[in-house]
Each structure stands twice: as structure tokens, then as C-alpha cells.
């Protein structure tokens, strides 16, 4: 037997859980929850490869990297592994039983696949990343959740568990993934060939999320964040706030995410006095902001939710920014 490779960074809690399980003691389904960018999908794929590796190993986690199972997983051609991401729809009742690489799997596709036996004689693994079930799709899969076939493992990942219908969530074992440390983010970025100083800078503003770190490092994303940060502090202090650096149609979502992160940190500091921050590099400036009462903070959060909702409509990005600016601005002196 070998130890196998399982080079997932972080996820100490999930790792400890699965290291103490065996293929026989696995549940039929797991719901991986936690913030975006903390490694839920990476862990799910690595768990799938561990289960489909045919080399005997000392623990459940790990793979050899050279057996037929590992080779097919690496090539994306393993017949017992199905991966889908995003919204899962009900699908065509009369569609054929097979899946082509160009197709997006549907609930009815999964139901048909779930009825089949494993091609390689072991587990069949289905990973639904960032899953968003339509109600019809959830109902189509309900029989699987109530009477799961033997030899099948379903892994669902989501950063919004409240959006998973109770009929599905209650039938899955929930596994929580926490935020990554700065050192873990630096390690992940370094593995991708990112310069150490850039990795450190990105990790310091990532708030525990590799996704946020990568967005910052992408061309233009760092400038968008910087522009949104300066705009936020100018607006919160009642000064001139120019949103042209981030409030454009292509950059509006990223800019609003930065503004929401800073607002969340400001509220946490204002209410608790001290708290872990999602934007720790801005702590000094956040602490220096004028105090607000709880009602003002509540109105700010409501305005941010409204802004994020209408950002997907045809409303001008500058009007969206102006809505947030008015919520951020100090109340006029009486």
C-alpha cells in the first residue's frame, strides 16, 4: 500500500473527516459549503481522484498518479466521473442516455447516469460545482437522495447553502470549508508560478479567498479594486467621489464587491470595535472613518443589496454607484 498524493492546501477540517473514512463508510452525498475561493471544488475533484485511483492506499485520501484511473481522471475521460458547474436544469425528457463533452448535464441526464453501474467496477462520482438547482431539477433528483443507489457518491459545492432547497440539503452531509490563511493563499499562488511579492500582496487583500486574490492579480482587477477603495473612503467621508475608475458595465460587479467588503469591515469595526477583516490592508483607514449608528449601517447594507440587484439590469453603472454613494455619505449636519 502507498500513502498517495493529496496536495490540497488548507481544508484541515474536511481533510481530517475524510482521512478517517473508508469507501464503505462514505455517505452517498456531501454538501461542501463555505465562502467562494476557499478550495471546495479543488477538494471535491481531489476526493474524486482519490476514490477512482485503483492503487491500494493506506487512507481514503490520495492517489498514485499513474494507474489507469488516475490517467483517465487527469485527461478528463474517466467514465465514472461526471463534473458539472453552475445551474442544473431539468432537461429534455426524451433526450438520449449518453452525455457528450459539449453538453451541459441536466437533472434528467444525472438520473439516467445514476441508474448505471460503474464502468471500472468501483465508485461512480458526481461533482456539482457551485450548484444552483432549479426547483424542477431538484425534484427530479429527489428519488436519488431518498434511495441512493449503491456505489454512487454525489458531491455538491456551494457558497450559498441557503439557496439549496431543504429537500436536498437535509439529505446531504454538510462539510464546512473555512477561509484560507495568507500563507496558504501564497502557497497556492506560488504553485501557479506567481512571483512571491505579488502573491504576498494579493494574499493580504484576499480575505481568505484565492478567487479574490486571483481577481486582484488579473490584468485590470487590481486597478479596479484600488479605484473602488479610494471611491469608498471619499464617499464615506462626504468628499468628492469619482466612480469612473470602477463603475463601468464590465467592471461594476468587481467594484461593488470591493465596496461591500469594505462596508462589511467598517460595520464590523463599528459594532464590535475589533474584528477579523476581509480587507486587512485597509484597517487603519477604516478605523479612522466617522462612527455611524446601527440604523445607518442597516440602511447601507440595504442600499448595497439594492445596488447589486439592479447592477444586472440596464440601469447605468454610474447611477448604481450614485445610489451607494448616497448611502455611504454622512448625514447632513442639523
N, C-alpha and C positions, 0 to 999 in steps of 0.2 A: 504493500500500500504506500501511497505517496501523500505528502501534505497538500499539494496542489497550489495553484496561484489564485489569490483573491485580492487583487491590488486596489480595492476600493478605498478611497481616502475618507476618513471620518466615519459616520454612522456606527458609532461604538455600540449603542443600544440594539439596533437591528442585527448587527453582526453577532453580538452575544446571544441573541434569541435564536438565530438560525444555526449557530455553531452547536447548540445543544439539541437540535432536532435531527431526525433521520428521514430518509424518503418515506418511511412508513408512518411517521408521526406528524408529517406535514398536514396542515389543513387543506381543504380543497380550494380556498381562496383567501387572499390577503388584500387589504386596502392600505397602501403606503401614503401617509399624509405628512404634510409639512410645507414650509414656505417654498416658493419657486427657487430653483437653483441650488438645492442642498443635496442633490445626488439620489433622489428617489428612483428615477428611471435608470441611472447607471447601476444602482444596486439591483434593480429588477432584472436587467439584462445579465448582470454577472451571476445572479442566483440562477437564472435560466441556463446559462452555460454550465454552471456547476452541476445542475441536475442532468444535463444532456451529455456531459462528459462520461465516457464509458470506462475510463480507467479507475480502478478501485482507489478510494481515498480515505484518510483517517476521519475526516469530518464531512459534513454536508457541503460546506463551502469550499470552493476551489476547483480548478480544472487543470488538465495536463498540458493543453495547447497543441497536441499533435495527434490525438486519436481521431477517428472518423467523425465523432460527434462534435468535437471542438473545431475541426476543419470546416464542417458544414455550417456551424454557427458563425464562425468568422467570415465565411463567404456569403452569409445571408440566405443559405439554401437548405437549412435543416427542415425536413418535412414535419417535424414535431414541435416547431417553434413558430408562433404567429405573433407578430407585433403590429399594433395599430396605435395611432395617436390622434387626439382631438375628439371631435364629436362623433358618437356612434349612432347611426340612424337605423331604422327598422329594416330597410332593404326590400328588394323585389321578391314577392312570394314565389314567383315562377322561375327565379334565376337558377342557373346550373349549380352543381355541387362543388365545383372547383373554384380556386382563387388564382387569379393572375397577378403578376407583380405590379401591374399598372393600376389595379383596382384598390379601392379603399374598402376594407372589410366592413360588413354591416352586421347587425344583430342576427339576422337570419343566416348569414354566412357562418357566424360563430356557432349557432345552434346546429347547423349541419356538420361542421367540423368537430364539435364536441361529441357527436354520436359515433365518430370513427375511432378505431383502435390505433395505438401508436405504431408508426411505420418501423421504428427501430426497436420496438419491444419494451421501451421504458416509459418515462413520463411524457405527456404532452403538456406544453407550457404555452399559455396565452397571456401576453402582456398588453394592457391597455394603458398607454401613457397619457397623462393629462386628460383623463377620460371625462367626457361630458355626455351623459346618456340622455337621449330624448325619452320621454315617458313611454312611447311605444316600444323603443328598443329595450328599455328596462323590463317592461312586461314580457317581451319575447324571451328574455334571458331568465325570467323568474324561475322556470322549471329547473334550470341548471342549478340555481342557487338553493332550491329546495331539495333536489335529489341529484347531487353532483355525481357524475359517472366516475368510476374508479380510474386512477392513473392520470387524472387531469388536474393541473394547477392553474388557477387564474390569478394574475396579479394586476391590480388596478392602482394607478398612482394619480394623486390629485393634490393641488394646493388649496382647494376649496371644498373640503369634505361636506360642508353644509349643503352643497348643491347636489350631492349624491343622494338619490332617493332612499328613504328609510328602508324600503323593501330590499334594496341591495346592500346598503351599509350594515344593516343588522345581521346579515348572513356572511359577512367577511370578517376576518381577524384584522383589527386595525393596528398598524405598526407606525409609530410616530418618528419622524426624522427631524432632528434639531438643526439649528443654524451651525454653519461651519465656523471654525476659528480662523483668524487671519493666517496663521501658519499653515492650516490645511488648504486654504484657498491659494496661498503662494505655492504650495507643493503641486496642486493641480495645474496651475498656470505654468509652472516651470516645466512640468511634463509635456506641455504643449509648445515648449520652446520659447516662451515669453521671457524677455530679459528680467533679471532679478529685481532691478529698481522699479521697472514698470509693474511687475507683479506685486510688489510691496505697496505701491501707490494705489493700484486697483483694489487690493485686498482691504486697505484702510478705509475705503469708501463703500465697500460692497455690502456691508451689513450682514455678513454671513452667507451671502448668495454668490455662487460662481457665475450665475447668469448675469447678475448686476455688474460683476467685475468685468466680464467679457463685453457687456454693452459699453462700459466705460472705455475699454481698450479699442473697440471697433472705431474705425475712422469716422470722426464727427461726433461720436457719442460723448466723448469727454468734453468737447466744446459745448455741447447741448447742456450737459449737467452743469458746467461752470456758469453758463448763461442763466440757467434756471435758478441756481443758487444765489447769484447776485440779484436777480429779479425778486426772489423771495424776500431777502433781507431788506431790500429797498421798499417793497410793498408793506412789509410788517412794521417798518419804522415810519410809514407815511410819506416817504420820499418819492422822487421821480422813478417810475418803474417801467423800463423799456423791455417789452416781451418779444421783440423781433428776433432775438437770438435763439428762441426755442419754440415760440407759438406759431409754427407753420404746419401745414397739413401733414407732411411726412414726419415731423419731429414732435408733434403735440403730445402724443401718448407718453413718450420718454420724458418730456419736460414735466408733464403732470405727475408722473411717478416720482420724480425728484422733489417736486413741491410737496406732494403728500408725505414723503419720507421726512422732510424737514418739519412739516406741520406736526406729524406724529411725535417726533422727538421734542419739539417745543412744548406740546401738550404734556408729554410725559414728565419733562423737567418742571413745568409749571404746576402740575398737580402733585407729583411725588417728590419734587425737589432734587432727586438724583435717580437716574435710571440708565440701564444699558441703552446705547443709542444705535440707530441704524445708519446714522451719518456721524460717526465719532470725530471725523476731521473738522466738523463744524461746531463742536461743543462750546468753545469759547464764545462764538458769535451768538449761538442760541441762548446761552445763559445771560447774555447782555441784552436780549430783547425785552421790551417792556412787558410787565405782567398783564395777564388777562384773566377774567373770571371764568367759571365753568360754563356759563351760558354762552359767552363769546366763543369759547373753544368748541362748544357743541354746534353753534352756527357755522363755524369754519369747516368742521367736518361735513356738515350737511351740504355746504356750498361745493366742497371738493367732490362729493359724491355726485352732485348735480352736474358739475363740470365734466367728470369722467363719463357720465351717461351721454351728455349731448355732444361730447367730442367725437362720437361715432356718427353724428348726423351731419347735415350740410351747413351747420352754423359755422360762421367764420372763426378760425382759431384765435384771432385777436379778441373777439367777443368772449370766447371761453376764458381766456386769460384775464379779461377785464372783470368777469364775474368773480374769479378767485381773488383778484386784487382788491375788490371792494370788501370781500370777507376778511382779508388779511389786514386791511388798513385800520389804524387805531380809531376808536370812536372820537368824533369831534368834541373839543372842549366846550363845556357849558358855561 
